[in-house]
Amino acid sequence: MSERPILFSAPMVRAILAGAKTQTRRIVKPAGKNESFAMLDHGDGWRPWRSDDGESHVLNDGNEIEIACPYGQPGDQLWARETWQLFDPYEDPIPAHRFGPSAPYQGCSGDRSIEWRVCYRADGELDHPGDGKANWRPSIHMPRWASRINLTNKIIRCEQLQDISEADAKAEGVASVAEYNQLWNNINGTDAWDKNPWIWVIDYGVTK
C-alpha cells in the first residue's frame, strides 16, 4: 500500500467534508515530458499504454508498457492538499474550531515559543491582525502533516471526460453533468470540456 498527495480546490474540499463527493477525475498524461500514449483495452477496461520506444502507436505485440495511475491503485491511500496558512493561536483572534494540526516546529515571538496551527481557506476567509488578508499558501505547498483529509482508493478506471453519467456527476459533488461541465471549465479553462480528454476516474472513501 502506498500513500500519495492529491490537490483539491476549496469547493471540492467542502464537498468531501460534507460527504457529497466520493469521486474525482484527473487528466491522463504521458509518463514522460515528451512522451505520448495510446488507449488500449486488454479486456478489463481502457488503460493508457506507451510503446516500448515511447511512440504513440498501437503495437499489440506484447511490448506495450502500461502507464500507471499517478494516484495509485485500489487500496492505496491519498491525502488531500488544499489552500492553507499557519496562525499563532495565542495572538491571532481566530475561533478555536478553525484550527487544524499543530506544526511540528516552533517559532519565536518576543521571548516565548509559539505553537503554530494550521487553518484552511475552504472553511472561510481569515485576517491576520494588523496584516490584513491571510496571504494563504497554495495547496501544492501543503506538507503531509498539515493535511486533514485522508482517502482510500476503491475503484480506478479510464474514460473520456464527456462519458460522465448523471450518477457520477453527483458523486463528484455537483447536481448534474451540466454543472460538472461548468466546474471543469472553471478549473481547466473555458474550452477544456470540449477537448474531451481521457481521464482517470477515482472512486474513494474517506478514511477517518
Backbone as a ProteinNet text record, in pm:
[ID]
protein_1_A
[PRIMARY]
MSERPILFSAPMVRAILAGAKTQTRRIVKPAGKNESFAMLDHGDGWRPWRSDDGESHVLNDGNEIEIACPYGQPGDQLWARETWQLFDPYEDPIPAHRFGPSAPYQGCSGDRSIEWRVCYRADGELDHPGDGKANWRPSIHMPRWASRINLTNKIIRCEQLQDISEADAKAEGVASVAEYNQLWNNINGTDAWDKNPWIWVIDYGVTK
[TERTIARY]
84.5	0	87.7	57.4	132.8	45.3	106.8	36.9	82.5	-12.4	21.2	-62.7	-9.9	-88.4	-178.2	-285.6	-375.4	-434.3	-440.3	-487.9	-639.4	-702.6	-844.7	-867.2	-960.8	-999.7	-1088.4	-1108.6	-1189.6	-1331.5	-1404	-1539.5	-1540.1	-1437.4	-1431.4	-1396.2	-1313.1	-1283.8	-1411.9	-1489.6	-1615.3	-1710.3	-1712.5	-1799.1	-1753.4	-1622.3	-1570.3	-1607	-1584.9	-1613.9	-1763.1	-1846.8	-1991.6	-2040.5	-1949.9	-1987.7	-2053.9	-2048.9	-2115.2	-2024.8	-1895.1	-1800.8	-1723.4	-1741.9	-1674.8	-1601	-1580.5	-1517.7	-1442.9	-1334	-1262.2	-1209.8	-1191.9	-1142.1	-1015.2	-913.5	-786.3	-740.5	-684.7	-644.9	-531.1	-544.3	-437.1	-325.6	-204.6	-89.9	18.3	102.5	211.5	304.7	373.7	465.3	584.4	632.5	746.9	708.4	792.2	762.1	734.4	811.1	796.7	734.7	662.1	610	460.6	414.1	271.9	222.5	91.4	35.3	-81.8	-121.2	-239.9	-328.2	-459	-551.9	-582.8	-561.1	-587.1	-679.2	-757.6	-843.9	-802.5	-741.3	-697.8	-799.2	-925.2	-1031.6	-1079.6	-1008.6	-1050.1	-1072.9	-1105.5	-1131.3	-1014.8	-1041.4	-939.1	-827.3	-703.6	-586	-489.1	-411.4	-311.6	-183.8	-135.8	-13.9	79.1	206.3	303	381.4	429.4	509	646.7	717.4	846.4	950.3	920.6	1012.7	956.9	846	790.4	699.2	676	590.1	444.2	352.6	210.4	141.9	181.3	107.3	78.6	-26.9	-68.9	11.9	87.4	170	95.4	35.1	-34.2	55.3	183.3	274.4	331.7	269	314	424.7	470.1	578.7	531.2	398.3	348.9	380.7	394.7	420.3	303.5	233	117.9	164.3	94.6	123.7	44.5	113.5	48.5	-25.2	-137.2	-211.1	-125.8	-103.1	-20.2	-83.6	-210.6	-278.9	-292.1	-214	-207.9	-307	-331.9	-420.1	-525.7	-629	-726.8	-659.5	-699.5	-640.5	-533	-476.1	-376.1	-441.3	-359.9	-408.5	-375.4	-465.8	-442.6	-458.3	-379.7	-402.4	-418.2	-519.2	-559.7	-472.2	-428.8	-364.2	-467.3	-475.9	-569.3	-502.2	-562.9	-506.7	-507.7	-396.5	-377.3	-291.1	-279.4	-192.2	-166.1	-54.3	-21.3	-59.7	-113.9	-151.8	-97.2	-82.8	-39.7	-165	-193.4	-316.4	-320.7	-205.2	-201.3	-225	-196.1	-207.8	-314.1	-343.9	-442	-581.7	-674.5	-810.6	-894.9	-865.4	-932.9	-1010.3	-1134.2	-1211.5	-1137	-1141	-1065.9	-1105	-1231.2	-1275.9	-1214.4	-1152.9	-1088.8	-948	-890.1	-752.8	-744.3	-647.4	-616.1	-496.4	-411.9	-297.9	-197.2	-120.4	-9	110.9	185.3	306.4	410.9	488.3	590.4	718.9	705.6	820.5	767.3	853.2	813	881.7	817	878.1	909.2	926.3	959.6	891.1	822.2	759.5	803.3	892.5	948.6	1031.5	999.5	1077.7	997.6	893.9	817.8	807	793.7	779.2	635.7	619.4	487.7	456.2	334.8	287.3	199.7	256.4	180.3	71	-43.1	-155.4	-201.8	-250.8	-297.6	-443.5	-475.9	-614.8	-631	-755.6	-782.9	-877.6	-843.5	-924.7	-1063.7	-1077.1	-1207.8	-1310.2	-1263.9	-1353.5	-1394.7	-1341	-1374.9	-1250.9	-1267	-1154.7	-1117.8	-991.1	-940.6	-842.9	-828.5	-732.2	-626.4	-504.7	-400.8	-413.8	-416.6	-427.5	-315.6	-353.5	-254.3	-195.3	-214.8	-156	-260.4	-387.4	-490.5	-516.9	-516.8	-553.1	-453.2	-501.8	-421.5	-304	-302.9	-196	-183.3	-290.6	-299.2	-186.8	-143.1	-38.7	-102	-43.7	-100.5	-104.3	-204.8	-221.9	-101.1	-33.4	80.1	191.6	194	299.7	257.3	140.8	97.4	177.4	240.7	312.7	215.3	262	176	114.9	191.9	142.1	24.7	12.7	-91.9	-224.6	-224.8	-347	-448	-574.3	-681.9	-772	-751.2	-838.2	-756.7	-792.7	-728	-829.5	-789.9	-880.1	-821.1	-908.1	-865	-924.9	-839.1	-886.2	-971.3	-1084.6	-1169.3	-1165.1	-1199.9	-1201.9	-1131.4	-1046.3	-978.9	-1000	-1050.6	-1074.4	-1044.6	-1044.8	-1024.7	-1147.8	-1181	-1285.4	-1262.6	-1336.6	-1326.8	-1417.6	-1377.5	-1443.4	-1593.7	-1636.8	-1778.6	-1862.4	-1799.7	-1873.4	-1931.8	-1908.6	-1957.7	-2110.5	-2160.5	-2304.4	-2359.8	-2492	-2553.8	-2521.4	-2518.6	-2486	-2342.7	-2251.5	-2112.3	-2095.2	-2172.2	-2166.5	-2203.6	-2305.2	-2343.8	-2234.3	-2166.1	-2055.8	-1938	-1933.8	-1831.5	-1867.8	-1985.2	-2024.4	-2106.1	-2156.3	-2240.5	-2375	-2466.5	-2603.6	-2627.2	-2545	-2573.1	-2447.5	-2455.3	-2344	-2319.9	-2427.9	-2413.7	-2336	-2363.5	-2291.6	-2145.7	-2121.3	-1982.5	-1907.4	-1974.1	-1917.4	-1865	-1946	-1906.4	-1790.4	-1797.2	-1689.8	-1557.6	-1561.2	-1438.6	-1377.3	-1460.5	-1410	-1355.4	-1418.7	-1369.6	-1230	-1204.1	-1075.9	-970.2	-1010.1	-913.1	-910.6	-1001.1	-1004	-1136.8	-1169.7	-1303.5	-1343	-1246.3	-1279.8	-1233.6	-1202.6	-1146.2	-1243.4	-1372.1	-1471.6	-1479.8	-1475.7	-1488.6	-1373.2	-1258.1	-1142.8	-1163.1	-1254.3	-1293.1	-1172.4	-1083.7	-963.2	-994.2	-900.8	-906.7	-871.6	-945.2	-923.5	-921.1	-852.3	-860.8	-984.9	-1066.8	-1181.6	-1147.9	-1146.2	-1106.2	-1222.7	-1273.1	-1372.2	-1297.4	-1333.2	-1259.3	-1353.7	-1302.5	-1372.2	-1287.8	-1353	-1281.5	-1235.1	-1107.3	-1050.2	-1046.4	-1109.2	-1111.5	-977.3
-119.5	0	124.1	218.8	342.9	459.9	575.8	696.8	811.1	886.8	991.9	1116.3	1234.8	1357.9	1380	1456.4	1493.8	1630.3	1719.5	1855.7	1865.8	1945.2	1974.5	2123.6	2180.5	2319.7	2332.1	2455.7	2478.8	2424.2	2446.9	2389.9	2237.4	2173.2	2028	1976.4	2050.5	2014.7	2017.6	2122.4	2133.1	2018.6	1980.2	1869.4	1737.3	1715.4	1593	1589.7	1700.5	1707.1	1688.6	1729.3	1714.4	1575.4	1492.5	1357.8	1352.5	1464.3	1471.3	1432.8	1427	1398.7	1271.1	1169.5	1040.3	995.8	1089.8	1056.4	1179	1156.3	1267.6	1225	1322	1298.8	1379.7	1313	1377.2	1338.4	1433.1	1409.6	1307.2	1212.2	1116.6	1190	1176.7	1243.7	1141.8	1172.7	1081.2	1058.8	946.5	913.8	1008.4	1050.8	1140.2	1272	1372.5	1506.5	1510.1	1438.4	1440.5	1312.8	1242.6	1111.9	1118.6	1032.4	1021.6	885.3	864.7	736.2	701.7	575.8	528.2	456.4	463.1	394.3	257.3	153	15.4	-52.3	-144	-224	-369.2	-423.3	-563.2	-652.9	-608.7	-691.1	-649.9	-556.3	-513.3	-363.1	-302.9	-159.3	-83.4	38.7	119.7	156.2	150.2	189.2	261	356.1	421.9	338.4	320.8	244.6	326.9	301.5	358.8	243.9	265.5	162.1	157	49.9	34.5	136.2	207.8	312	451.1	457.8	585	651	589.9	649.3	612.3	695.9	674.2	600.2	479	396.2	261.8	198.2	73	-41.3	-106.6	-217.6	-350.2	-375.2	-501.8	-622.6	-607.6	-719.4	-769	-722	-764.7	-681.2	-580.2	-496.8	-362.4	-340.7	-215.1	-205.7	-85.9	-61.6	19.7	-35.3	35.2	153.2	265.4	384.5	372.8	366.7	351.8	479.1	463.8	579.4	651.2	782.7	855.6	867.9	827.5	834.6	697.9	601.8	471.7	371.5	268.7	158.7	139.8	59.7	33.9	-14	44.6	12.7	110.6	186.1	285.9	407	483.5	599.6	729.4	826	961.2	1059	1164.7	1271.7	1402.8	1479.9	1598.7	1718.4	1785.6	1915.4	2023.9	2123.7	2234.3	2365.8	2477.6	2608	2624.7	2673.1	2670.4	2788	2801.8	2902.2	2866.7	2916.6	2898.5	3022.9	3000.6	3110	3084.9	3192.4	3185.2	3178.8	3065.4	3052.5	3142.5	3196.4	3281.9	3428.9	3467.7	3608.3	3636.6	3541.6	3564	3532	3628.6	3605.6	3521.9	3394.7	3301.8	3200.2	3170.7	3072.1	2939	2880	2756	2645.4	2643	2534.5	2545.2	2658.2	2674.1	2615.1	2586.7	2538.2	2389.7	2359.7	2222.7	2174.5	2089.7	2032.9	2138.8	2103.5	2188.2	2160.9	2265.7	2248.5	2172.6	2085	2007.1	2086.5	2215.9	2301.3	2425.4	2504.3	2624.2	2746.1	2859.7	2986.4	3064.9	3193.6	3275.5	3410.7	3451.6	3582.9	3645.8	3744.5	3801.3	3697.3	3669.6	3571.6	3444.7	3419.3	3297.4	3214.5	3085.8	2994.3	2996.8	2965.3	2963	2822.3	2782.3	2658.2	2698.8	2700.6	2738.1	2635.1	2683.4	2595.5	2621.9	2516.9	2526.9	2569.9	2658.7	2688.3	2668.5	2646.2	2611.8	2713.7	2756.1	2857.3	2806	2676.6	2620.2	2644.5	2669.7	2694.4	2840.6	2927	3069	3156.3	3282.9	3376.4	3413	3448	3492.2	3607.3	3690.6	3801.1	3784.1	3830.2	3841.2	3977.7	3986	4116.3	4209.4	4327.6	4426	4400.5	4280.5	4246.3	4234	4246	4233.6	4090.1	4061.8	3929	3822.7	3699.6	3590.1	3550.6	3593.7	3551.7	3399.3	3336.8	3191.4	3127.1	3011	2935.7	2839.6	2828.1	2738.8	2593.3	2522.7	2382.9	2297.7	2328.8	2248.3	2247	2348	2356.8	2299.8	2237.4	2180.7	2055.6	2049	1927	1822	1700.1	1588.6	1611.9	1663.6	1676.5	1773.7	1865.6	1967.6	1921.1	1807	1761.5	1706	1736.8	1687.4	1584.2	1558.3	1466.2	1348.9	1229.9	1107.6	1021.4	971.9	895.6	758.5	664.1	531.6	502.8	471.7	438.9	312	316	198.7	142.5	224.6	182.8	289.2	246.7	337.7	286.9	374.4	336.2	455.5	433.3	540.4	552.6	675	702.5	842.4	879.3	1015.3	1106	1229.6	1322.1	1328.8	1339.2	1359.6	1232.8	1121.1	997.7	995.3	1098.4	1101.8	1089	1008.7	989	1087.5	1098.3	1185	1136	1002.6	947.6	982.8	974.2	1007.5	1157.2	1240.4	1384.4	1413.2	1344.3	1362.4	1311.5	1202.6	1151.9	1249	1336.5	1441.2	1561.1	1557.2	1663.2	1773.8	1752.4	1853.1	1791.5	1875.8	1829.6	1759	1787.7	1734	1736	1670.3	1672.9	1815	1889.8	2028	2111.7	2090.5	2164.3	2119.8	1990.5	1943.7	2000	2011.2	2074.9	2214.1	2293.8	2428.6	2425.5	2332.9	2321.6	2286.6	2192.1	2150.7	2268.9	2346.3	2461.6	2568.9	2586.1	2683.9	2647.3	2517.7	2471.2	2462.6	2415.3	2380.3	2472.4	2569.6	2660.2	2655.8	2762.7	2779.5	2673.1	2617.8	2516.6	2376.8	2358.1	2230.3	2114.9	2138.1	2032.2	1984.4	2077.6	2044.1	1957.6	1963.8	1883	1735.8	1705.1	1567.1	1475.4	1510.2	1428.4	1295.1	1202.7	1081.1	1118.8	1060.5	1095.7	969.5	982.8	881.7	911.4	811.6	823.3	746.9	816.9	756.2	762	645.7	635.5	612.1	686.2	674.9	683	640.6	655.9	742.2	816.3	899.6	813.1	821.7	745.1	831	786.6	862.8	854.8
0	0	0	-88.6	-96	-54	-39.4	2.4	-86.9	-144.3	-239.2	-212.4	-246	-231.7	-352.1	-332.7	-441.1	-407.8	-506	-484	-501.5	-413.6	-425.1	-404.8	-482.6	-465	-341.4	-296.1	-176.1	-188.2	-299.8	-309.6	-302	-360.6	-356.8	-217.3	-145.5	-6.8	76	58.1	132.5	97.4	-30.2	-71.6	-10.6	-3.7	58.9	206.5	275.8	419.3	447.6	352.1	368.9	329.5	277.8	235.6	99.5	23.4	-106.2	-222.2	-200.6	-309.1	-277.5	-360.1	-340.1	-466.1	-557.9	-685.9	-737.3	-810.2	-872.2	-1008.3	-1097.9	-1232.6	-1254.9	-1311.7	-1339.7	-1480.3	-1554.3	-1692.5	-1698.8	-1792.4	-1818.8	-1892.6	-1841.6	-1902.1	-1935	-2034.8	-2069.3	-1950.7	-1954.6	-1845.6	-1843.6	-1960.8	-1969.8	-2032.7	-2020.7	-2066.9	-2216.5	-2295.1	-2440.6	-2495.6	-2410.7	-2447.4	-2475.6	-2563.8	-2593.1	-2546.6	-2556.2	-2515.8	-2605.3	-2601.1	-2670.7	-2569.6	-2590.4	-2502	-2560.9	-2482.6	-2524.8	-2424.4	-2473.7	-2387.7	-2402	-2296.5	-2297.9	-2227.7	-2225	-2170.8	-2033.6	-1967.9	-1834.2	-1829.5	-1943	-1947.6	-2009.3	-2049	-2113.6	-2017	-2068.1	-1991.5	-2085.4	-2034.4	-2118.9	-2127.7	-2249.9	-2273.3	-2362.5	-2350.5	-2442.9	-2504.8	-2626.8	-2690.8	-2627.2	-2648.9	-2583.8	-2631.3	-2742.9	-2787.4	-2759.9	-2685.3	-2644.6	-2745.9	-2861.3	-2962.3	-2937.3	-2983.9	-2956	-3070.1	-3095.9	-3189.2	-3122.7	-3164.3	-3102.4	-3161.2	-3077.2	-3124.9	-3117.1	-2997.8	-2975.7	-3004.7	-2974.6	-2994.5	-2862.3	-2752.6	-2620.4	-2561.9	-2634.7	-2584.5	-2530.8	-2524.8	-2470.6	-2321.5	-2274.8	-2133	-2077.9	-1980.3	-1924.8	-1841	-1855.2	-1774.5	-1644.9	-1535.2	-1404.8	-1366	-1299.4	-1249.5	-1145.7	-1160.4	-1063.5	-925.6	-915.6	-786.3	-720.7	-769	-704.8	-760.5	-682.8	-718.9	-610.4	-635.2	-529.5	-401.5	-291.1	-161.7	-118.2	-213.3	-178.3	-113.1	-41.2	32.3	-42.2	-32	-81.6	34.8	34.9	131.6	57.2	99.2	25.5	58.1	-47.2	-34.8	-66.7	18.7	-1.4	40.5	6.5	41.4	192.5	248.7	393.4	439	571.8	631.4	777.3	831.4	972.8	1052	1171.2	1259.4	1399.7	1473.9	1613.4	1700.5	1763.6	1841.6	1964.5	2005.2	2123.7	2089.6	1965.8	1929.1	1825.1	1738.4	1633.3	1685.2	1682.2	1735.8	1640.1	1634.7	1544.2	1628	1591.6	1667.4	1677	1793.2	1816.5	1718.9	1676.8	1587.3	1448.5	1416.5	1285.6	1281.1	1397.1	1397.8	1362.6	1275.1	1239.9	1319.5	1262.3	1334.6	1379.5	1479.9	1523.7	1434.4	1403.1	1324.1	1404.8	1341.3	1413.2	1435	1455.9	1485.6	1556.4	1616.1	1688.1	1628.6	1643.7	1605.5	1731.4	1716.1	1832.3	1820.5	1923.8	1930.4	2061.6	2053.5	2175.1	2245.9	2370.9	2446.3	2474.2	2393.8	2418.3	2291.4	2310.7	2197.8	2146.8	2018.9	1956.1	1907.4	1922.7	1862.1	1744	1625	1507.1	1479.1	1431.7	1398	1254.8	1189.7	1051.8	1048.4	951.9	917.7	767.5	724.6	585.2	522.4	401.3	332.9	299.8	277.9	245	355.1	477.4	590.1	601	513.1	516.1	525.9	490.4	494	637.7	656.1	785.5	762.7	863.3	857.3	964.4	931	1032.2	1097.8	1229.8	1295.4	1250.3	1202.7	1161.3	1024.4	969.4	840.2	729	764.2	662.6	625	495.3	447	492.4	492.8	547.2	458.6	331.2	239.8	239.1	200.1	202.3	121.8	167.7	98.5	-2.1	-121.9	-224.5	-178.7	-226.2	-187	-222.8	-334.1	-378	-274.4	-186.6	-84.9	50.4	58.3	186.1	218.4	337.1	377.2	429.4	436.2	477.8	614.6	709.9	847.6	858.2	760.8	767.9	707.4	640	572.5	673.3	648.1	736.5	670.5	540.2	466.9	414.3	455.5	409.6	335.3	219.3	134.2	101.6	71.9	28.7	-108.3	-206.1	-340.5	-337.5	-407.3	-420.3	-561.8	-659	-799.1	-881.9	-974.2	-1066.1	-1207.8	-1293.7	-1432.8	-1523	-1652.9	-1750.6	-1839.9	-1874.5	-1971	-2027.3	-2129.9	-2177.6	-2095.2	-2082.4	-1991.1	-2011.5	-2135.7	-2162.9	-2145	-2110.3	-2082	-1942.2	-1863.4	-1725.8	-1723	-1630.5	-1615.1	-1512.2	-1507.3	-1406.7	-1265.5	-1248.2	-1116	-1076.3	-1173.5	-1143.5	-1118.3	-1186.9	-1160.8	-1016.1	-966.8	-826.3	-733.4	-773.2	-692.2	-691.9	-792	-798.1	-709.4	-649.3	-557.2	-618.8	-743.6	-808.9	-843.7	-893.8	-913.1	-1045.4	-1147	-1280	-1366	-1481.6	-1576.8	-1626.7	-1649.7	-1695.5	-1593.9	-1466.5	-1362.6	-1355.9	-1377.5	-1378.3	-1498.8	-1611.7	-1729.8	-1694	-1626.9	-1587.4	-1488.6	-1392.9	-1294.4	-1361.8	-1455.6	-1524.7	-1600.2	-1668.5	-1741.5	-1647.5	-1532.2	-1434.8	-1385	-1371	-1318.9	-1428.5	-1547.6	-1650.8	-1772.4	-1780	-1893.9	-1966.3	-2037.5	-2093.3	-2196.2	-2268.9	-2369.2	-2330.1	-2201.6	-2156.1	-2173.7	-2150.9	-2165.5	-2310.3	-2403	-2544.4	-2594.4	-2530.5	-2571.3	-2539.8	-2447	-2415.1	-2393.4	-2298.9	-2279.1	-2211.7	-2222.8	-2142.3	-1999.4	-1906.6	-1765.8	-1678.4	-1566.3	-1460.7	-1378.3	-1354.7	-1265.2	-1137.8	-1025.6	-899	-801.2	-763.6	-656.2	-525.7	-422.1	-296.7	-176.4	-63.9	62.3	153.7	241.9	338.1	453.8	485.2	596.2	720.3	824.5	949.1	1022.1
[MASK]
++++++++++++++++++++++++++++++++++++++++++++++++++++++++++++++++++++++++++++++++++++++++++++++++++++++++++++++++++++++++++++++++++++++++++++++++++++++++++++++++++++++++++++++++++++++++++++++++++++++++++++++++

